[in-house]
Amino acid sequence: MDIAYLNGKFLPSDEITISPDDRGFLFADGIYEVVRWYEGGFFDMEGHHLRMKRSLREVRIDWPGADEFPSVANDLIIRNSLHDKHALVYLQVTRGVARRSHAFPSPAVSPTVYAFARGFSPDPDMISKGIKTILKKEIRWSRCDIKSVSLLPNILSFQDAVEAGTSECIFERDGLITECAHSNVFFVKDGALYTHPESDSILSGISRKNVIMIAKETGIPIKENAVQLKDLPLVDEAFITNTSFEVAPVISINNIPVGDGKPGPVTLKLRSLFRNETLKLKKTSE
């Protein structure tokens, strides 16, 4: 029986119930975070924790137990016997249960805090061969830096990608490439990395942050400049980063090959270096 977490208690997942008056259900009024467990440790839990607290501040949800997130996540791994496996821990915090009204509840109510852990089976061989993507005009709101549960535009765009037989949807806004439905995106031109700078237009991805750090340590030039739509045919390589795929080469966009249509050397190097960082977590636990 899977064990989940709700409002301070660990319970069998099939015993958890959430009110239909919860603002997360009524308005998507909440934030979430996902952190990956690597057979013995979380990857950059500090980064995920800080981003989670920032999202709470930005949407003005007060969760007094926010500093307990790492402990809750660790307990979920232990209680679900996932210590020696790959797993993901998902946390969601909504503004809580209140009579439906656009205004915040007054007086304030306690937030609803829900979390679960699930085993995760990555397919590194499939990912390393490269993924196909589509490109669409962005339809999201203007605060993409908040990890909000308001994901309908992402869902619709990602479904388009699935129905096109691809693995991700890349977004274009005002002639610039921003990010993807659930990933950040990088491009390589003449050996240098290009990616959209941190702003309201993208989510500050944890994998993104670590890839930039690894690239700098390795001497790969980084330019946090958005790639223009018109320049896409000129890039040599592309890849996405996210918690599940880590670093995934992009071999085509809208059925048009990126570069020579194969994972490029810079992408594969960064993928290998990123994987080396995650392997340290397993070694530390042994």
Beta strands, then each sheet from edge to edge (+ up, - down):
strand 1: 3-6
strand 2: 9-12
strand 3: 30-38
strand 4: 86-94
strand 5: 112-119
strand 6: 131-137
strand 7: 168-173
strand 8: 176-180
strand 9: 184-189
strand 10: 192-194
strand 11: 222-223
strand 12: 237-242
strand 13: 246-253
strand 14: 256-257
sheet 1: 2+ 1- 5+ 4- 3+
sheet 2: 8+ 7- 6- 13- 12+ 9- 10+ 11+
sheet 3: 8+ 7- 6- 13- 14+
end
